[in-house]
């Protein structure tokens, strides 16, 4: 016991030890500016109105998390913008980070159809930054960059590492490895492009990208951690994310990773840019509190469990999408769908509703392929019909078809099940994927 | 590094040319738009002549000729319905509501017919809403006795036109207005006019910035084709069938209830979409060639589904759709279901295969 206690103590002292805060400060500033730029991009593109104001229906993650009226939604984005700039400034760090975390996460929770893996990552990083003393140094008020505790750096490194490794594990699928899908389909989009067109449509390129992407995701963290391989690994990070940014509409994600992965360099790397003097680090005798260590342990246990939970559900998670979100399933599927609802009132009268009558353009793409969203839509339609005075109970059945990674379309949902009264997935109403592929 | 470079060059060397020429598809579509509206313009001219002849001396044979010309005109517009985007729907042109805003509201047309607004030329209809002009209003003028029924025969129609000279005036100015608005539409597409055709054939060459590249144009054409088929399924058949109203048929919502040609126009709309799918018979590319470049099996399935849907709609044409939804709903339902099958093959199978609807979140992706 004594030896174990000593190991833990050494670990806690090691984690609490001060290190050069330069790379953490650089990350904080880059993160804040990137998030601010993201808000400006949303407003410039008209996405706030298109995604958060115009749709008649919403699909919140949590009951009670509802959209606000249009001007208030713009107000939330303004809050995200201001707090992101506040994070970059380093002033009132905990206040700005808390406000950012709440406002940004609200935008994520308010509609499942806008879910993005990297916005989930943004919320996680913001939550971690909230508990870190990142406002202690390198701020607009205290410009001289001093030290920060080592656990901050390693916590962020671990979080980023988990994203890469799980994104790699998610690619250990037959479609990715043996059919080079969905990359072959996506790359063929550039088949007509000048010069590179003929290559982009070649299956071998898709295979090369698929396997290279797999190895990159699985092993890049390992190579980033080793000083000898770090420069080459970071060059690979830049090339990989720049290529994906060039080819696919994935917004800020590549740039976020490019500015975040320098955290794997030695903590004082930014000083090379201005030849600054490193702060003095003294030996730390005060260990990281046990409760803090325990909290970090719980955090990472959850971070390990969430992506793994998809494996509790039999079948292809890309098809049934149970446990699919919050699991770093990045770029592993191209799924199209078609949905028509059959609404039957208590007197057996049937009304058919097409997806386009109910949903916004983005929702029309997202809802038909995601069983839990189809069920949610069915419940909202039932509520609407009953509120309009149609004889209850109103039943809602789904004529839902989907195609995954180029397979022939097949029914996604049992058309005989009343989804308005069906239980949450996993439930028998999601039909299994037939693995046949098209020739 | 050298090994990596050689490997990359070998990979690059494997390319044997793009399997499908999307820019050529887009250019053909632009040409098809022009040809479709040219055909429609010729039909409008012929319709104007038939209307003038009939109004000079209203007779039953003259009415028959007018009916024939009106049908041909509507068929031409139905063929072009798959191109109802761009200048058809968008500002500053937004021509569509003036051409073909259906179903007609006969009581409003009757009220205008019974009014005293001067009907001198097509300009007279410039300031009135789409419900009082365009093809549906013309159809009501030619076919409709009153809000409840069509003319029994050509004689009754001839008498109605003889007794009410304003009916002929309305007919004439409505055709003139149709002609003028169609000219506006053609000018918007024309290379001598607003050059909207370049958005398809040379994306990025104008300052409108509608499509970034040829693939986006191809995707838009694909989606427009599927949208048109969905309109046939949902609006032209499903709505009259009562599928939106607890199974209670809505014959008044049919596209052409006074001429009893709703099924014909549904089939011709589908034929327009099919034209975009097939391309020209010999060499010009259609969307079907795009699909076939990925899967000939799927292309064959889609062609068969097009045929089956057209056949099912054709089976509705013996009797009016408005009657069929009441007396033989299962026959209409069959056509509806076949259109749904066609739509599924296109919107789910084909769209995923050629990646026209890459399901990245359009804001940012994955």
Contacts between the chains, C-beta under 8 A, distances in Angstrom:
chain1	res1	chain2	res2	distance
A	42	B	363	7.4
A	45	B	363	7.5
A	47	B	363	5.2
A	51	B	363	6.5
A	114	B	361	6.5
A	114	B	363	7.1
A	115	B	361	7.9
A	116	B	361	5.7
A	116	B	363	7.7
A	116	B	364	5.6
A	116	B	365	7.5
A	116	B	366	6.7
A	117	B	366	6.0
A	118	B	364	7.4
A	118	B	366	7.7
A	119	B	364	7.9
A	185	B	352	7.1
A	185	B	353	7.1
A	185	B	354	7.8
A	185	B	355	4.6
A	185	B	358	7.9
A	186	B	355	5.8
A	186	B	358	6.1
A	188	B	294	8.0
A	188	B	354	7.3
A	188	B	355	6.3
A	189	B	215	5.4
A	189	B	355	5.0
A	189	B	358	6.9
A	190	B	215	7.4
A	191	B	18	4.1
A	191	B	19	6.7
A	191	B	20	6.7
A	191	B	22	7.3
A	192	B	18	5.6
A	192	B	20	7.8
A	192	B	21	6.7
A	192	B	22	4.4
A	192	B	23	5.8
A	192	B	213	8.0
A	192	B	214	5.3
A	192	B	215	6.4
A	193	B	213	7.6
A	197	B	18	5.0
A	198	B	15	3.4
A	198	B	16	6.7
A	198	B	17	4.9
A	198	B	18	5.8
A	199	B	11	7.4
A	199	B	12	5.2
A	199	B	14	7.5
A	199	B	15	4.1
A	200	B	15	7.9
A	201	B	15	7.1
A	201	B	18	5.4
A	201	B	19	5.9
A	202	B	11	7.6
A	202	B	14	5.1
A	202	B	15	4.7
A	202	B	16	7.5
A	204	B	11	5.8
A	204	B	14	4.9
A	205	B	11	6.0
A	205	B	14	7.6
A	205	B	15	7.8
A	208	B	11	5.7
A	248	B	360	6.7
A	248	B	365	5.7
A	248	B	366	7.8
A	249	B	358	8.0
A	249	B	360	5.4
A	249	B	362	7.1
A	249	B	364	6.8
A	249	B	365	4.7
A	250	B	360	6.9
A	250	B	364	5.9
A	250	B	365	3.9
A	250	B	366	5.9
A	251	B	363	6.7
A	251	B	364	3.2
A	251	B	365	6.4
A	252	B	364	7.0
A	253	B	364	7.0
A	253	B	365	7.7
A	253	B	366	7.7
A	330	B	366	5.5
A	331	B	366	5.0
A	333	B	359	7.9
A	334	B	352	5.8
A	334	B	355	6.6
A	334	B	358	6.5
A	334	B	359	6.1
A	335	B	352	7.2
A	335	B	359	5.6
A	336	B	347	6.9
A	336	B	348	5.0
A	336	B	349	7.9
A	336	B	351	4.9
A	336	B	352	4.0
A	336	B	357	5.8
A	336	B	359	6.6
A	337	B	348	6.1
A	338	B	343	6.8
A	338	B	344	5.3
A	338	B	347	5.2
A	338	B	348	5.0
A	340	B	340	7.2
A	345	B	246	6.7
A	349	B	246	3.6
A	349	B	247	5.1
A	349	B	248	7.6
A	350	B	243	7.4
A	350	B	246	6.7
A	350	B	247	5.2
A	351	B	243	6.8
A	351	B	244	6.0
A	351	B	245	6.8
A	351	B	246	5.3
A	351	B	247	7.5
A	352	B	238	6.4
A	352	B	243	4.1
A	352	B	244	6.6
A	353	B	244	7.4
A	354	B	230	6.9
A	354	B	234	5.5
A	356	B	230	7.2
A	361	B	362	8.0
A	362	B	361	7.0
A	362	B	362	6.2
A	362	B	363	7.8
A	365	B	357	6.5
A	365	B	359	5.6
A	365	B	362	7.8
A	366	B	359	7.6
A	366	B	361	7.6
A	369	B	359	7.1
A	390	B	246	7.7
A	399	B	340	7.9
A	401	B	344	5.3
A	401	B	348	5.3
A	402	B	348	6.5
A	403	B	348	4.8
A	403	B	349	5.5
A	403	B	352	4.3
A	403	B	353	7.9
A	404	B	352	8.0
A	405	B	352	7.7
A	406	B	352	6.0
A	406	B	353	5.7
A	408	B	298	7.9
A	408	B	349	6.0
A	409	B	344	5.8
A	409	B	345	7.3
A	409	B	348	4.1
A	409	B	349	4.8
A	438	B	295	5.4
A	438	B	297	6.4
A	438	B	298	6.4
A	438	B	349	7.8
A	438	B	353	7.4
A	439	B	295	7.1
A	439	B	297	6.1
